[in-house]
Amino acid sequence: MNLADAQKVIEAARMKADALGIKVSIAVVDDGGHLVALNRMDGAPPLSPPVAEGKAMGAALLRRDGGALLTLANDRPAFWSAVKEMTRGTMVPGLGSLPIQKDSTVVGAVGVSGGRPEQDAECAEAGAASAG
């Protein structure tokens, strides 16, 4: 995941947020969960940037969408706790994150925070789709 691609993901997610009338933060990470780009829309909740990054990190490292991560966290709390500790407690489960694939290979992930969970998911889907 390079910066130019990350910026395309952010722009697509921002456009979807604008269409939904919400203010969000959008994080894009590489396949190792390292931050490539982060954008906080004017008016987005103050806590939304680190939540977006935590969502993206989980999607990248575990190669699953945020809904699947939430199920994992609920179904296997001991495992989730251990994995979360390994990432210094920064992974966040929940709707609004997706791995980004190119040629069937995960190259990174997008995380969105600031709207309702289903709105965050819609924005993440728009962002991930733009990565082609």
Beta strands, then each sheet from edge to edge (+ up, - down):
strand 1: 25-30
strand 2: 35-40
strand 3: 97-102
strand 4: 105-113
sheet 1: 2+ 1- 4+ 3-
end
